[in-house]
Amino acid sequence: MLQALIFDVDGTLADTESVHLAAFNQAFAEFGLDWHWDEPLYTDLLNISGGKERMLHYWKTTQPALREVEAMALQDTINRLHELKTAAYERAVNDGVVSLRPGVLRLMDEALADGLQMAIATTTSPANIAALLRRAVGPDWRLNFTAIGDASTAPVKKPDPQVYLQMLAALKLPPAQCLAFEDSSNGLQSATAAGLATLITPTRYTAHHDFSAAMRVLPDLSQVNLAQLRRWHGEQVRGGLARSR
């Protein structure tokens, strides 16, 4: 029986990637770097989970001769770039540039009214989560979630299942009683590796990903209600049990 909903953030709760991309480029300019990520490049870079990891991957790819002795200075620079990027993203969210995707808030309200627990399982930073949900839900947004897993609590990024395993432990529920919401193949792999049925709502950045392991793939959550989710989830769980026999 479905007891909890676990949400990814970027791309899932809100279509944030264009805003993140602009924030990265603003940080590069503020820092004096001649980097500029366009949308096709950023789409490829999204295969790397985590903003710091994404920048480090790009730096090492474009400058493969970087020496290990430079590693500490390199990480300091990445940390500073991420601070600038996070600040730019927060300003954009506070200016109203980002809103929740269709159906998200209604489904959350329905879940809370029905007594379901909710959790967040993301690779983004706590500051990014707070900026988005404080504006979309209100100052007491944290009260809606039993547990929050993010880049500060789960250092091993998706597609590793670490953040989902942490949330299952915090919820004190088995995977068969929870449903994950994701938008990317890395997120889907992370959730399914933790044993979770997963509903996918892709964005234009992830529409080309392989979602064959998903419970359902939908354009958004605008036409979904809790009764449908319970039915689909029950079918998925029963199907998994049947295959395991």
C-alpha positions as a printed NumPy array, in Angstrom:
array([[  0.   ,   0.   ,   0.   ],
       [  1.303,   3.429,  -0.955],
       [  2.428,   5.386,   2.113],
       [  4.885,   8.02 ,   0.846],
       [  5.854,  10.132,  -2.156],
       [  9.524,  10.988,  -2.735],
       [ 10.306,  13.886,  -5.079],
       [ 13.382,  14.898,  -6.995],
       [ 13.669,  18.695,  -7.33 ],
       [ 15.347,  20.085, -10.454],
       [ 13.309,  19.198, -13.51 ],
       [ 10.722,  17.324, -11.438],
       [  9.176,  19.817,  -9.029],
       [ 10.096,  22.714, -11.312],
       [ 11.596,  23.047, -14.781],
       [ 14.679,  24.791, -13.449],
       [ 17.46 ,  23.807, -15.822],
       [ 17.314,  26.901, -18.049],
       [ 17.596,  29.048, -14.926],
       [ 20.483,  26.944, -13.625],
       [ 22.223,  27.281, -17.006],
       [ 21.9  ,  31.069, -16.923],
       [ 23.189,  31.081, -13.331],
       [ 26.242,  29.012, -14.282],
       [ 27.095,  31.405, -17.116],
       [ 26.61 ,  34.405, -14.842],
       [ 28.984,  32.856, -12.287],
       [ 31.607,  32.211, -14.965],
       [ 31.395,  35.834, -16.107],
       [ 31.568,  37.187, -12.544],
       [ 34.644,  35.073, -11.862],
       [ 36.333,  36.234, -15.061],
       [ 36.295,  32.882, -16.876],
       [ 35.766,  32.784, -20.618],
       [ 33.456,  29.772, -20.307],
       [ 29.978,  29.894, -21.789],
       [ 27.697,  26.868, -21.781],
       [ 25.033,  26.753, -24.488],
       [ 21.948,  24.559, -24.265],
       [ 23.288,  21.554, -26.267],
       [ 26.469,  21.478, -24.153],
       [ 24.513,  21.83 , -20.919],
       [ 22.164,  19.045, -21.974],
       [ 25.201,  16.766, -22.275],
       [ 26.648,  18.012, -18.978],
       [ 23.412,  17.098, -17.187],
       [ 24.556,  13.494, -17.465],
       [ 26.857,  14.488, -14.579],
       [ 24.847,  14.857, -11.371],
       [ 25.682,  17.804,  -9.12 ],
       [ 26.7  ,  21.346, -10.023],
       [ 30.221,  21.145,  -8.612],
       [ 30.776,  17.776, -10.236],
       [ 29.495,  19.157, -13.548],
       [ 31.935,  22.083, -13.494],
       [ 34.843,  19.874, -12.473],
       [ 34.07 ,  17.41 , -15.26 ],
       [ 33.945,  20.242, -17.811],
       [ 37.199,  21.752, -16.55 ],
       [ 39.05 ,  18.461, -16.685],
       [ 37.616,  17.686, -20.108],
       [ 38.678,  21.012, -21.591],
       [ 42.039,  21.081, -19.763],
       [ 43.171,  17.436, -19.517],
       [ 46.729,  18.477, -18.596],
       [ 45.688,  19.677, -15.119],
       [ 48.146,  18.284, -12.585],
       [ 47.171,  16.577,  -9.332],
       [ 49.255,  19.16 ,  -7.442],
       [ 46.688,  21.743,  -8.565],
       [ 43.788,  19.735,  -7.163],
       [ 43.263,  21.805,  -4.001],
       [ 43.352,  25.142,  -5.838],
       [ 41.035,  23.695,  -8.46 ],
       [ 38.499,  22.578,  -5.841],
       [ 38.646,  25.994,  -4.146],
       [ 37.805,  27.613,  -7.468],
       [ 34.947,  25.18 ,  -8.083],
       [ 33.563,  25.924,  -4.608],
       [ 33.678,  29.679,  -5.237],
       [ 32.064,  29.312,  -8.658],
       [ 29.289,  27.251,  -7.093],
       [ 28.686,  29.934,  -4.467],
       [ 28.326,  32.564,  -7.197],
       [ 26.082,  30.283,  -9.236],
       [ 23.842,  29.485,  -6.248],
       [ 23.465,  33.183,  -5.448],
       [ 22.498,  33.934,  -9.064],
       [ 19.965,  31.086,  -9.043],
       [ 18.414,  32.248,  -5.763],
       [ 18.018,  35.779,  -7.141],
       [ 16.234,  34.413, -10.206],
       [ 13.886,  32.275,  -8.083],
       [ 13.14 ,  35.198,  -5.76 ],
       [ 12.353,  37.322,  -8.833],
       [  9.662,  34.806,  -9.799],
       [ 11.43 ,  33.297, -12.81 ],
       [ 10.767,  29.713, -11.599],
       [  7.458,  28.098, -10.653],
       [  6.385,  24.555,  -9.834],
       [  5.444,  22.319, -12.754],
       [  1.738,  21.736, -13.498],
       [ -0.027,  19.522, -10.98 ],
       [  2.805,  19.355,  -8.442],
       [  1.325,  21.529,  -5.714],
       [ -2.157,  20.032,  -6.094],
       [ -0.776,  16.487,  -5.789],
       [  1.259,  17.445,  -2.726],
       [ -1.82 ,  18.956,  -1.08 ],
       [ -3.837,  15.826,  -1.876],
       [ -1.132,  13.567,  -0.461],
       [ -0.902,  15.55 ,   2.772],
       [ -4.685,  15.588,   3.162],
       [ -4.72 ,  11.807,   2.729],
       [ -2.048,  11.267,   5.373],
       [  0.822,  10.273,   3.092],
       [  4.364,  11.173,   4.046],
       [  6.493,  13.171,   1.614],
       [ 10.25 ,  13.396,   1.178],
       [ 12.78 ,  15.034,  -1.132],
       [ 15.63 ,  13.133,  -2.761],
       [ 17.853,  15.392,  -4.835],
       [ 21.462,  16.116,  -5.743],
       [ 20.965,  19.877,  -5.557],
       [ 22.034,  22.086,  -2.653],
       [ 19.9  ,  22.885,   0.411],
       [ 19.932,  26.566,  -0.6  ],
       [ 18.428,  25.789,  -4.002],
       [ 15.658,  23.667,  -2.473],
       [ 14.812,  26.34 ,   0.087],
       [ 14.757,  29.134,  -2.495],
       [ 12.324,  27.23 ,  -4.726],
       [  9.933,  25.861,  -2.105],
       [  9.919,  28.917,   0.146],
       [  8.514,  30.938,  -2.733],
       [  6.23 ,  28.21 ,  -4.142],
       [  4.829,  26.77 ,  -0.893],
       [  5.55 ,  29.37 ,   1.792],
       [  7.935,  29.938,   4.698],
       [  6.811,  26.757,   6.477],
       [  7.429,  24.514,   3.458],
       [  9.702,  22.172,   5.447],
       [  6.751,  21.072,   7.601],
       [  5.31 ,  19.28 ,   4.56 ],
       [  8.237,  16.867,   4.324],
       [  9.164,  14.094,   6.725],
       [ 12.718,  13.999,   5.373],
       [ 14.969,  15.854,   2.934],
       [ 17.983,  14.342,   1.209],
       [ 20.243,  16.666,  -0.768],
       [ 23.826,  17.308,  -1.832],
       [ 24.869,  17.962,   1.76 ],
       [ 23.521,  14.67 ,   3.126],
       [ 24.139,  12.34 ,   0.168],
       [ 27.599,  13.058,  -1.273],
       [ 27.442,  10.099,  -3.659],
       [ 25.33 ,  11.479,  -6.463],
       [ 22.685,   9.875,  -8.652],
       [ 22.589,   7.394, -10.401],
       [ 23.866,   5.914,  -7.121],
       [ 20.866,   5.11 ,  -4.872],
       [ 22.388,   6.653,  -1.732],
       [ 19.935,   9.544,  -1.382],
       [ 16.9  ,   7.297,  -1.893],
       [ 18.171,   4.709,   0.576],
       [ 18.632,   7.507,   3.108],
       [ 15.06 ,   8.696,   2.559],
       [ 13.623,   5.193,   2.929],
       [ 15.471,   4.872,   6.235],
       [ 14.194,   8.257,   7.388],
       [ 10.622,   7.425,   6.386],
       [ 10.926,   4.005,   8.069],
       [  9.177,   2.424,   5.095],
       [ 10.068,  -0.348,   2.644],
       [ 10.465,   0.579,  -1.05 ],
       [  7.208,  -1.203,  -1.923],
       [  5.26 ,   1.423,   0.066],
       [  6.837,   4.45 ,  -1.62 ],
       [  6.733,   6.109,  -5.039],
       [  9.501,   8.236,  -6.55 ],
       [  9.096,  11.149,  -8.983],
       [ 11.947,  11.922, -11.374],
       [ 12.701,  13.581, -14.705],
       [ 16.018,  12.035, -15.811],
       [ 17.661,   8.692, -16.473],
       [ 20.159,   9.263, -13.637],
       [ 17.262,   9.857, -11.268],
       [ 15.375,   6.833, -12.555],
       [ 18.421,   4.601, -12.117],
       [ 18.948,   5.933,  -8.594],
       [ 15.336,   5.345,  -7.558],
       [ 14.946,   1.916,  -9.136],
       [ 18.277,   0.776,  -7.654],
       [ 16.711,   1.541,  -4.266],
       [ 13.737,  -0.632,  -5.233],
       [ 11.298,   2.205,  -5.899],
       [  8.551,   2.384,  -8.489],
       [  9.172,   5.641, -10.353],
       [  6.996,   8.066, -12.289],
       [  8.835,  10.2  , -14.851],
       [  7.903,  13.678, -16.072],
       [ 10.651,  14.609, -18.569],
       [ 11.743,  18.09 , -19.578],
       [ 13.201,  19.125, -22.914],
       [ 16.634,  18.488, -21.421],
       [ 15.816,  14.857, -20.605],
       [ 13.168,  13.814, -23.154],
       [ 15.788,  11.779, -25.064],
       [ 16.699,   9.635, -22.015],
       [ 15.876,   5.959, -21.646],
       [ 12.86 ,   5.633, -19.342],
       [ 11.983,   2.019, -20.099],
       [ 12.249,   1.086, -16.389],
       [  9.716,   3.717, -15.277],
       [  6.291,   2.908, -13.875],
       [  4.813,   5.659, -16.073],
       [  6.156,   8.492, -18.254],
       [  3.876,  11.554, -18.351],
       [  4.258,  15.101, -19.726],
       [  3.551,  16.504, -16.251],
       [  1.358,  15.833, -13.199],
       [ -1.584,  18.019, -14.239],
       [ -3.859,  15.066, -15.065],
       [ -2.768,  12.809, -12.184],
       [ -4.549,  12.246,  -8.882],
       [ -3.74 ,  10.148,  -5.851],
       [ -6.242,   7.425,  -6.734],
       [ -4.495,   6.868, -10.083],
       [ -1.096,   6.79 ,  -8.414],
       [ -2.296,   4.196,  -5.908],
       [ -3.646,   2.019,  -8.73 ],
       [ -0.527,   2.278, -10.892],
       [  1.74 ,   1.75 ,  -7.905],
       [ -0.218,  -1.324,  -6.805],
       [  0.024,  -2.802, -10.308],
       [  3.769,  -2.149, -10.371],
       [  4.361,  -3.699,  -6.954],
       [  2.232,  -6.742,  -7.715],
       [  3.996,  -7.17 , -11.045],
       [  7.376,  -7.059,  -9.331],
       [  6.301,  -9.653,  -6.778],
       [  4.999, -11.889,  -9.55 ],
       [  8.289, -11.691, -11.455],
       [ 10.282, -12.496,  -8.313],
       [  8.456, -15.786,  -7.712]])
